[in-house]
Amino acid sequence: MSDTEQPQEPEQTIYQRDLTAKEPKVPEKAEGDKPKKPPVKPPRKVFKPKKAKIQTSKPLEQRTRHILVSTREAADLIRQTIIGFQKELENEPSNDPDKEFIDRDKVEKFFAKFAKKYSTCRTRRIGGDLDWVYPNMDVSEDIMTPDLRDAILKCEKFVIAEPIQSKLGYHIVLVCESRICKREAEKKESVDPRYEALMAKDNPTIQAPPKSMDIPT
């Protein structure tokens, strides 16, 4: 071969792959050597609290918040927003047994935030807090009317009822806690028994004399 000639490829390749040969198999691992699949966790259930209503014939008192607005349209919009927030919390999956109480705390804080922003009542500074509402309580007419008080006492806990209309406007009400009203009993028990004894001593009861002491006529 001269220096000017270029090397050429052979007409046939020296090595060819045997197409009939089988691919080598990887030896299978023993049962104990196989990687275990992680156990499939069941989907978390959506926690839906049961509504527990106090079954009693005794009067109740209710710890309440409210939002006061001037129009029914505004009241309906705020009410639907709060209900939507409640449903979002209810539909969140959780296995926490305290989820009901955690959600209620979140709803109350959400309600208080709306009260501070939108309520026209002077209670907006404290998140619309009306404290405990009970039967026949004295009311401040610029915050609560007797009709509103009576309507609140009929509301269920953490159920956002239809807006309540009063002479002040429209009220969105959230009952946060309910308990049996003991204010009358507390009022009676608050009287010191020593004071009652002194009163009885100063004001003795006059009894009629027995018949044996009747003066003959």
C-alpha positions, 0 to 999 in steps of 0.5 A, spaced: 500 500 500 502 506 497 502 512 502 497 515 497 492 510 498 487 510 503 485 504 507 478 501 506 473 497 510 473 490 509 467 487 505 464 483 511 465 484 518 469 479 522 464 479 528 457 478 527 452 477 533 449 471 533 441 472 533 439 466 535 443 467 542 438 468 548 439 474 553 442 472 559 437 472 565 438 476 571 437 470 577 431 472 581 431 474 588 429 469 594 422 471 597 426 474 603 430 478 599 424 482 595 423 489 597 417 489 601 411 494 598 409 499 603 402 498 606 397 502 603 394 507 608 386 507 608 384 514 606 383 519 611 375 520 613 372 527 613 370 528 620 363 531 621 361 533 628 354 531 630 350 537 633 348 536 640 343 540 642 341 541 650 335 537 651 332 541 657 326 545 659 330 550 663 332 556 660 338 557 657 343 563 656 348 563 650 355 566 649 354 570 643 357 574 637 353 578 632 355 583 626 350 589 625 349 591 618 344 596 615 341 592 609 339 585 608 343 584 602 349 585 606 347 581 611 346 575 606 352 576 603 356 575 610 352 570 612 353 565 606 361 567 606 361 564 613 357 558 612 362 557 606 368 557 611 364 552 615 363 547 610 370 548 608 373 546 615 368 540 615 370 537 609 377 537 610 379 530 612 382 529 619 383 523 624 384 528 630 378 527 635 378 534 637 377 537 630 370 539 632 373 544 637 378 546 633 374 548 627 369 552 632 375 556 634 377 558 627 369 559 625 369 564 631 375 568 630 373 568 622 366 571 625 370 576 629 374 578 624 368 580 619 365 583 625 371 588 626 371 590 619 364 590 617 359 591 623 356 598 624 355 596 632 360 599 637 361 592 639 365 591 633 371 593 637 371 586 641 369 582 635 361 583 636 362 580 642 355 580 646 357 576 652 352 571 655 345 573 653 339 570 658 332 571 659 329 577 661 336 581 661 337 588 661 339 590 654 342 597 652 337 599 646 343 601 642 346 594 642 340 589 643 333 590 643 328 585 647 326 582 640 333 581 638 335 578 645 329 573 645 331 571 638 338 569 640 335 565 645 332 561 640 338 560 636 342 553 635 350 553 637 354 554 631 348 554 626 348 561 622 341 562 622 337 567 617 339 574 619 335 577 624 331 584 623 331 589 629 330 597 629 337 597 629 338 593 622 340 586 620 344 582 625 348 576 623 348 572 630 353 566 632 352 562 638 358 560 641 356 556 647 350 554 651 349 552 658 343 552 663 341 559 666 342 559 673 342 566 674 335 566 678 338 560 683 345 564 684 341 571 686 337 567 691 343 563 694 347 570 694 343 572 700 347 571 706 343 566 711 345 571 717 342 577 714 335 573 713 336 571 720 336 578 722 331 580 718 326 575 721 328 577 728 327 584 726 320 583 723 317 577 727 311 574 724 304 575 728 301 569 730 293 568 732 293 566 739 290 559 740 283 558 741 284 556 749 286 563 750 280 566 747 277 571 752 269 569 754 264 574 752 
